[in-house]
Amino acid sequence: MLFQLGDKEFKGTLAPVSWSYSGNEANLAEHVLINTKPRLQFTGETLEELELSFLLRADFCKPVQEIADLEKWKSDGEVLPLLLGDGTYKNDYVIKSIAKKINQTFADGAIIEAEITLSLLEYVTPNKGQQRATTDRKNAAAVGDKDQISRVPSQVKTAEASAHDSLMQAQLQSWDAAEQARKAYETGQPQNYIDKLHKTISEAQKKMNDARQQINNLQATISGAVNIVNAIQTAVTKLNGLSNILQPPVSLSNLEYGIIDLQSALNGIDVSSVGLAQNVVLRKQ
């Protein structure tokens, strides 16, 4: 998974072809003074803007349905959390605009291929308590270098969210192992990469086992936990298989099969953990 917006995953063929950030600029108020230059006062930052461009084709999705889902989010003013593929929560956004370019259609007008550009605008949750605490700090000129005590307690990450983070880290490390193995395969001399690959695979195995243990301990609260644990075990087995293949002399054909098997196992984790990812990003867990 490259990222998840709301409850919709964007990966593989649905990954954006480009994306860009803007905004977060300083807002400065200028106060005019007599016989001297104006004074500036920092009043905060502008909202962050995120622009994503996608190519939708009928051979891997339903362009009309995808566009309709996004249009509904825009019309409803839906607040959409953005979760990156490594498990990092980026921010909350609303859809500002959707630009569409239809490249190809069937005879009845149904879309075959369309380009869309999604403009997202950062959404700041109104929180009077947090705003009051921030204002207090800025106005507390007499407290020196000490932070004023916040009136709003910090939110502790749930065990389910921590388990999901561990799973994301394990998957990223494993995909890195598969990518390194692929590059080694393409050189035709994988023996030159054995030490580095073994290290990457070993780290991936440790992270997979840690994620498996966390999720296994939360079977009562994570829907489909057994399926996720089984998918993780399959991935660990494929990592072990890839490690065994990387024993001199390395067979290129066996290495190719090992890479494909590992990638398939990692896709299996994606499928089994969809419910967990959605619950975490939508803050249901």
C-alpha positions in Angstrom: 0.0 0.0 0.0 1.4 3.4 -1.0 -1.2 5.3 1.1 -4.8 5.2 2.3 -7.1 8.2 2.0 -10.3 7.7 4.1 -11.2 4.0 3.6 -9.7 3.8 0.0 -6.3 2.3 -0.6 -4.1 3.6 -3.4 -1.4 1.1 -4.5 -0.1 -0.7 -7.6 -2.0 0.4 -10.7 -4.1 2.8 -8.6 -1.0 4.6 -7.2 -0.8 8.3 -8.2 1.4 9.1 -11.2 2.5 12.3 -9.4 1.8 14.2 -6.3 2.9 17.5 -4.8 2.7 19.5 -1.6 2.2 23.3 -1.2 1.0 25.6 1.5 2.3 25.7 5.1 3.5 29.2 4.4 4.0 31.8 7.1 1.1 34.3 7.6 2.6 37.7 8.5 0.5 40.6 9.5 2.1 44.0 8.7 1.5 46.9 11.1 2.1 50.3 9.7 4.1 52.7 11.9 4.8 56.4 11.6 8.2 57.5 10.3 9.6 54.0 10.4 9.3 50.7 8.6 6.3 48.5 9.4 6.4 45.8 12.0 5.6 42.2 11.2 3.7 39.8 13.4 3.6 36.1 12.8 -0.1 35.0 12.9 0.3 31.3 12.0 0.6 29.2 8.9 -1.5 28.6 5.8 -3.2 25.3 5.3 -1.3 22.6 3.5 -2.5 21.6 0.0 -1.8 18.2 -1.6 -2.3 17.5 -5.3 -2.5 13.9 -6.6 -2.8 12.8 -10.2 -4.1 9.4 -11.2 -4.7 7.4 -14.4 -7.8 5.3 -14.2 -8.4 2.5 -16.7 -11.3 0.0 -17.1 -8.9 -2.9 -17.2 -7.9 -2.5 -13.5 -10.7 -0.5 -11.9 -14.1 1.0 -12.6 -13.3 4.6 -13.5 -16.9 5.8 -13.2 -17.3 4.4 -9.7 -13.9 5.7 -8.5 -14.8 9.2 -9.7 -18.3 9.0 -8.2 -16.8 8.0 -4.8 -14.4 11.0 -4.8 -17.2 13.3 -6.0 -19.4 12.2 -3.1 -16.6 12.8 -0.6 -16.2 16.3 -2.1 -19.9 17.1 -2.0 -20.3 15.8 1.5 -17.3 17.7 2.8 -15.9 14.4 4.1 -12.9 14.7 6.4 -10.4 12.2 5.1 -7.4 10.9 7.2 -4.3 10.2 5.1 -2.2 7.2 6.2 1.1 6.6 4.4 2.3 3.1 3.5 4.8 3.0 6.4 1.9 3.5 8.9 2.5 7.2 9.4 -0.6 9.3 9.9 0.0 12.4 7.7 -3.0 14.7 8.3 -6.7 15.2 7.7 -7.9 16.6 4.4 -11.0 17.5 2.5 -11.3 17.4 -1.3 -11.1 20.9 -2.7 -11.6 20.0 -6.4 -11.4 17.1 -8.9 -10.2 17.8 -12.4 -11.1 15.1 -15.0 -9.8 14.4 -18.5 -11.5 11.6 -20.4 -9.0 10.0 -22.8 -11.0 7.1 -24.2 -14.5 5.7 -24.0 -16.5 2.8 -25.3 -19.2 3.3 -28.0 -21.9 3.9 -25.3 -19.8 6.6 -23.6 -18.6 4.4 -20.7 -15.1 5.5 -19.7 -12.1 3.3 -20.7 -9.4 5.7 -19.6 -9.5 8.9 -17.6 -6.9 11.2 -15.9 -8.0 12.9 -12.7 -6.2 15.4 -10.5 -7.3 15.5 -6.9 -6.7 18.7 -4.9 -6.8 18.2 -1.1 -6.9 20.9 1.5 -5.7 20.4 5.1 -8.5 20.2 7.6 -7.8 21.5 11.1 -10.1 20.0 13.7 -11.7 22.7 15.8 -10.5 22.1 19.3 -11.1 25.0 21.7 -9.1 23.4 24.5 -6.0 23.0 22.3 -6.3 26.4 20.8 -6.6 27.9 24.3 -3.5 26.1 25.5 -1.5 27.2 22.5 -2.6 30.8 23.0 -1.7 30.6 26.6 1.8 29.6 25.8 2.3 32.4 23.2 1.0 35.0 25.7 3.0 33.7 28.7 5.9 36.1 28.5 7.0 35.5 32.1 7.6 31.8 32.0 11.0 32.0 30.3 11.9 28.8 28.5 9.3 26.6 30.2 6.3 25.3 28.4 2.9 26.0 30.0 1.1 22.9 31.1 -1.4 21.9 28.4 -5.0 21.7 29.5 -5.7 18.9 26.9 -4.2 15.5 27.7 -2.3 13.8 25.0 -3.9 10.8 23.3 -2.2 7.5 23.9 -1.8 5.3 20.8 -4.0 2.1 21.1 -2.5 -1.4 21.1 -4.2 -2.0 17.8 -2.7 1.1 16.2 0.8 0.0 17.5 0.3 -3.5 16.1 -0.7 -2.0 12.8 2.4 0.3 12.8 4.6 -2.8 13.4 3.0 -4.6 10.6 3.5 -1.7 8.2 7.2 -1.5 9.2 7.6 -5.3 8.7 6.0 -5.1 5.2 8.2 -2.2 4.2 11.3 -4.0 5.2 10.2 -7.2 3.4 9.3 -5.3 0.2 12.8 -3.8 0.5 14.3 -7.3 0.6 12.3 -8.3 -2.4 13.4 -5.2 -4.3 17.1 -5.8 -3.4 16.8 -9.4 -4.5 15.2 -8.3 -7.8 18.1 -5.9 -8.5 20.6 -8.7 -7.6 18.8 -11.0 -10.0 18.9 -8.4 -12.8 22.6 -8.1 -12.6 23.1 -11.8 -13.2 25.6 -11.9 -10.3 23.5 -12.2 -7.2 26.4 -13.6 -5.2 27.8 -10.1 -5.0 24.8 -9.0 -2.9 24.4 -12.0 -0.6 25.7 -10.4 2.6 23.5 -7.3 2.2 20.4 -9.4 1.3 20.8 -11.7 4.3 21.0 -8.7 6.6 17.8 -7.1 5.1 16.0 -10.4 5.2 17.0 -11.0 8.8 15.7 -7.6 9.8 12.4 -8.2 7.9 12.0 -11.6 9.7 12.4 -10.0 13.1 9.9 -7.3 12.4 7.4 -9.8 11.0 7.7 -11.9 14.1 7.2 -8.9 16.3 4.1 -7.8 14.4 2.7 -11.4 14.5 3.1 -11.5 18.2 1.4 -8.2 18.8 -1.6 -9.1 16.5 -1.8 -12.6 18.0 -2.1 -11.0 21.5 -5.0 -8.9 20.3 -7.2 -11.6 18.7 -10.1 -10.5 20.9 -10.2 -7.0 19.5 -8.8 -7.3 15.9 -11.2 -8.6 13.4 -9.6 -11.3 11.2 -6.5 -11.5 13.4 -6.1 -15.2 12.7 -6.0 -14.6 9.0 -3.5 -11.8 9.4 -1.3 -14.0 11.6 -1.5 -16.8 9.0 -0.5 -14.4 6.3 2.4 -13.1 8.3 3.6 -16.7 8.9 3.4 -17.3 5.1 5.6 -14.2 4.5 8.1 -15.4 7.1 8.3 -18.8 5.4 8.9 -17.1 2.0 11.6 -14.9 3.6 13.3 -18.1 4.9 13.0 -19.6 1.5 14.6 -16.6 -0.1 17.4 -16.7 2.4 18.0 -20.4 1.7 18.1 -19.7 -2.1 20.9 -17.1 -1.5 23.4 -19.8 -0.7 26.3 -20.2 -3.2 26.0 -21.1 -5.9 22.9 -19.1 -6.4 20.4 -20.3 -9.0 18.9 -17.4 -11.0 15.7 -19.3 -11.8 15.2 -20.2 -8.1 15.9 -16.6 -7.1 13.3 -15.4 -9.5 10.7 -17.8 -8.1 11.7 -16.8 -4.5 11.1 -13.2 -5.2 7.7 -13.8 -6.8 6.7 -16.0 -3.9 7.6 -13.3 -1.3 5.8 -10.6 -3.2 2.7 -12.8 -3.4 2.9 -13.4 0.3 3.2 -9.7 1.1 0.1 -9.0 -1.1 -1.7 -11.6 1.0 -0.9 -9.6 4.1 -2.4 -6.5 2.4 -5.6 -8.4 1.7 -6.0 -9.9 5.2 -5.2 -6.7 7.0 -7.6 -4.3 5.2 -10.1 -4.3 8.1 -7.4 -3.5 10.6 -5.9 -0.7 8.5 -9.4 0.9 8.0 -10.2 0.8 11.7 -6.9 2.4 12.6 -6.9 5.1 10.0 -10.6 6.0 10.8 -9.7 5.9 14.5 -12.1 3.2 15.4 -9.2 1.4 17.1 
